[in-house]
């Protein structure tokens, strides 16, 4: 740990507002982010029950950590911030390791490089372009479903959750009738910090229950995809799941635990983050109607709408990194194995890079958001997410004249991945 006497320790109320999941049930954490950027852009949070952590709040600093992946690892300790009790219980559940999932997010080079290389080319724009027509068909079905609600709906629960799920599962080759199971497992996976999700799962709101729920969701994904990947090895069908199931690493068939890590990461994060960005983008346009009017008038702004939705919403709130050796960062001496919390939502509101950062502006140019991360750990599925969002807005905007809020939106209580939990709206068909 740092031993210098002038460590910038963040005031307790600010630290809790930026770190604890309870602050994310509304948008109060954004005020803490703004305070930190202005007063203590790189400070240490000492919160009872948690390891000491350094909060990285500036866009340039987050990018520096991300690009220096040898100095700042993400797999030595838990790359998702939990309290000590949750980490200890999770380690016990996983047989002595904090790595409960063999996915890219838990890996560092050279393992990360090798495993990412299995699907890297498949996710490139030229390779996913042939799927555009199918995505457009899914988007058209989604818009028809939207218009069937006769003017009012919960945009998150009844619309935004479903289209990205259909896209990802069709790329995977998951049967449509299994999508409700995939959605439930995803909500269990990302809802461990939210009391409503805990109650729905029949669990008490405590660290061990949250860790157990998370492990149970992972096991549910594993059980499902292990059986499906066995089928794809016997009879490949050309989908993404067939690619992973039949891949090799160092000349050997890809281990099932690595396959499962891919399946869980893509099946869960691959649609949940996109759903959050779609709903968050609509909320941004309802708050700033000039944005809606501008995009309605000029569909060339739709790519900008997609990027602004991701920046404004920042569905991935954080990932953790740890130092691999003693170093200096932003004038602070750090010892080996100190923990850093990268606050992407803060970087995406950084006044040094974004004018009027709290406004929603689809015409923002340039928009160098870090909603997909940066460096070697940058989201592998970013091109799919942007393509399916662009297609959805292309299909929706001509058919809907306006949206308006009919109640207060609510957010998932999580400091990891999430967005709007409910978004009650009324719409007028074009």
N, C-alpha and C positions, 0 to 999 in steps of 0.2 A: 504494500500500500504506500501511498505518498507520505513522506515524512516531513516535508517542508512545513513551516509554521504558518505561512500565509495562504493556505489552501482556501479558495473561494467556496465557502459552504453556502448553498442556496437557502434562503429563509424557508422555514418548515412549511408555511402555508403555500408558498409558491411551488416548492418541491412536490408536495402532495397533489397540488392542482395539475401539475404537468405529468405526474407519474401514475397516480393511482387510478384504477379502472373507473371508480365512482365519478371522477371528473369528466368522463367521456359520455355520460348519459345525457349531457347537453353540450353546449359549446363553450363552457367556462374555461376549458383547458387552453383555448386560443388566447385568452387574456394572459395566462401564465406564460405561454410561449412568447408573447409580445414583450412582457416584462423581462424575460430572460435575454432575449435578443438585444434589448436596449441596455440592460444593466449587468448581466452576468452570462454572456453567450456560451461560455464553457465553465460550468461550475459543478460542484459535487453535491449530490443529494444524499443526505443521511436520514433515511426514513426507518422508523422502528419496524423491525421484522423483515427488512430487506438488506441485501448487501449494499455497501456504499457504491454509488454509480455516478459516473460523469455524464451530464446531459449535454449533447451536441445539438445546437439549435440553429446555427447559421448554415445557409446553403453551401457556401464554399468549404466550410469545415466538414460537413457531411460528405461532400464529394471527395475531399482529401482522404478521409478515413476509408471510404469505399474503394478508392483506387489503390490504396496501399494495403492490399489484402495479405501480404506476408507479415507485415507489422501488426495488423489488426485482424485477428482471426474471428470467425463466428462459430467455430465448432468445438472449441476447447471447453467452454462452459455453456450453459443454456442460452441459446440465441434469442429466446423469448423471455422477457422479464417476468418473473413470478416472485412471490415472497419466499423466504427460506423454507417455510413449512411445506409449501407446494413442491419446491425443488426436491426436498428430502423425500417426500412421499412418492413423487414421480420416479425418482431414482430407485426407490425400493420396488415400485411396480415393474420397472424395466430391468430388474436384475442387477442393479449396481451401476448403471450408466444413465446420464441425463439425456442421452440421445435415444429417444423413444421412437424416432422415425428416421429411416435411412434415406432422407431426401436431400436435395441439393442445398437447402437452407442450413443443414447441419454439417456441411462438408467444407473443407479447405483444400487448396491445391496440395499435392497433385491429384488426389481423389476427386475433387470437385471438377477439375478440368476433364478428366477421363469420363466421368459419369455424364456431365453436361454434353460432352461431345456425341453421345449416343443419339440425342434428338435435336441437337443444335441446328442442323441443316433443315430438318423438317419444319421448324418454326420460322424459317426465314420467309420474307414476303413473297418471293417467287414460288415457293413451295405451297403456300396456303392459298394463293390466288385461285386455283381450281375449285376451291370450296366456296367461293364467293356466291355463286348462284344458289347453292343450298342454304347458305346463311340468309340470303335475301328471301328465300321461300319461308324460312323460319320467322324472319322479321315481319313479313306480310301476314302470316298467321297470328303473330303476336299483336299486331295492330288491329286486326279484325277482332281479336279477343278483347282488346281495350275498348273498342267501339261498342261491344256488346253489353257494356256495363250501364248503358243508358245515362251517361253523364256524370256519374260519381263512383269513386272507388278509392281503396287504399293503394296508391300507386306502387309502393314498395312490395307489399305482401301479395297483391293480386296481379301485379304486372312485372315489375323490374326483376323479381327473383326468378322468373320462369324462362324468359327468352335466353339469357346467357347460359342457363342450365341446359336448355335444349341444344344450343350450339356446341358446348363442350362435350356433352354426352353423345351427340351425333358424330363428332370427330373421333371420339373414343370407340364408338360402336356399341355403346350401352343402349339396350332396348328402351323405348320410350316409357313402357310400363314400369320400369325400375327407377325412373327419375324421382318419384316421391321419396323413395328410400335414400337416394343420393342427397336430396335436399335436406332431409331430416338429419342424416349423418353430418352434413356440413354445418348445420345450425348447432348440433351438439358439439362439434369440433371447435367452432369459433365462439360459442355462447357460454363458455365456462365461467366467465366473470359477470354475467348478467343474471340478476335474481329472477327475472321472468323466465329465462331459459332454464335456469336451475329448477325452478318450480315445475316447469313443464316436463322436465326429465325426472321429477319425483325425488330430487336431491336437496339436502340441506345446503345452505350457502356457506361453505367453509372450504379451506384450502384443500383438504384431502378429498372432499366430494368433487371439487372442480378438477383435480388431477385425475380422479377416477373416471369422471365423465369424459375427459379428453382421451384417456387411454382406451376406454370402451368404444368411443367413436372410431379411433384408429383401428382397433381390432375389427370393428364392423366393416370398415373399408377393406381391410386385409382379407377377411373371409370372402367378401363378395368378389374382389378382383383376383384373388388366387384361383378361384374356380373359373372365372372368365378367361384368365390368361392361359390356363390349361387348355381350354377350348381353342384359343387362338394359336397355340403351338401345334395342335393337331390339325387345325384348318384355318390358316391365316386368311383374313378378309380384306387386307389392304388399309385398315384403319390405324390410328395411332397406337391403340392397344396392341395390335398385331406386331407393329414395329418394335415396341418395347419388349413384348413377350418373347420375340425371336431374336433379340439382339445378343451380341457377345461382348465380353470385356476381357482383354488380354488373352483372346483365343478361347475363352470359356463361356458357356451360356451365362447370361446375366442372372445373378443370384436373385432369388425370390424376394428377399428383403429389400434389395435395390429397386426391383420392379415395383414393389408395393409402395416404396417411398415416392416414386414417380406418380403412381396412380393416385395416391392420397393428395399430393400437392396439386396436381392438375385438376382432379375431380372436385376438390374443395376450393382452393384459392382461385382456380381458373375461372370460376363463374361468380363467386361471392364478391370479389373485388370489383368486377365489372358491373354487377347489379348495384353495388353501392355507388359507383360513379354515375350510372344512368340516373338513379334517383337523386343523387346530390346535384347533378347537372340541372335537372328540372327545378329543384328547389332554388338553385342559384338564379335561374331565369325568372322564376316567380318573384324572387326578391328584387331582381333588377329587370323589370319588364322590357327595357330598351334592348336587352340582350336577346330576348325572345323575338321582338319585332325585327331586329337586325338579321337574325338567322332565317326567319320566315321570308324576309325580303330577298335574301341572297344565300342560296344553298352552298355557295363556295366557302361560306364561313363554317360549314359543318365540321371539317377537320379541326378547326380552331375550337369549336364547341367541345369536341371530344377531349382535346388536351386541357382545355380550361376546366372541364368537369373533373378530370383526374387531379389537376392541381388543387382546385377548390375543395374537393372532398378528401383527398389523400386517404384512401381506404386502408392502406398499410400504415399504421401509426408509428411503428418502430420496429427495428431489429437491434439486437445487442451485438457488440464486438468486444473482444478482450485484447489487451496488449500481449505480444509474445516476448517482449524484452523491454528493458528500461528505455524510456524515450522522453522527449519533450514535445508537448503539443500545446499550441496557443500560449506559450510561456509557462506552462505548468509541467513539473517533473512528474512523470508517471512511471511506476515500477511495473515489472512483468505481472501479467494476469489481472490487471485492473480492468474494470468493466465500463464500457461506454454505451449509452443509449442514444441511438440515432433517431431524432425526432423529425421524420420526413414532413409532417404537417407544418412544423415550424419553418423548415427550410423552404417550403412552398409558399410561405407568407413573408419571406425575408424582404424587407424594404430596400435592401441594397441591390436587389435584383429585379423586384417586381414593383412597378408603380401601382398605387392604389391596390395593394395586395388583398384587401378584404372585399373588393368588388369582384363581381363575376362578369368577365369580358371575353366573349368568344373571338374578338378581333385582336386579342393580345399578341403582339409580335415584338421580339421572339418570346416564346413560352418555354423556357428551359426548366420545366418542373422536374422533380426527382420522384414522382409518384411511382415509378418503376424501379427505383434505386439507381445505382450507378456502378460502373466498373465491372469486374468479373462476375459479380453476383446480381447484375441487372436482370430483371424479370425475363425469363426465356419466352414467355407467352405474350409479350407486349404487343406484337404485331397483330395477333389474333384479336386481342381485346380492342384495339383501336379500329380494326376493320369491322368487327361486328357492331360496335357502337356507331360507327359512321353509317353503316347500312341501316341500322334501326332508325336513326334520325332522318335519313333520306326517305324512308317509308312512312314515318309518322308525321313529319311536319306538314306535308300537303293535305293531310286528312284531319288535322286538329287545328281549330282556329285559336284556341286559348286554353290555358289552365289557370286555376286559382285555388288557393288553400281553403279548406273548409274546417280546419282545426289545427291544433298545434302538432307539429311533427315530433317524433321521439327517436332517440338514437340508441343503438346497442351499447350497453355498458361494457366497454372493452378498451384496453389500451394497446391492443395488438392489431387485429384486422376487423373492420366493421364500418358501418355507416348508419344510414337512416333505418330504423326499425319499422316505423310507420310514417306514411306521408298521405294524409287524407286530402283528396283533391276533387274538384269539379272541373269538367272539361266541356267545351263546345266543339262539336264536330264541324269541320269545314264545309 
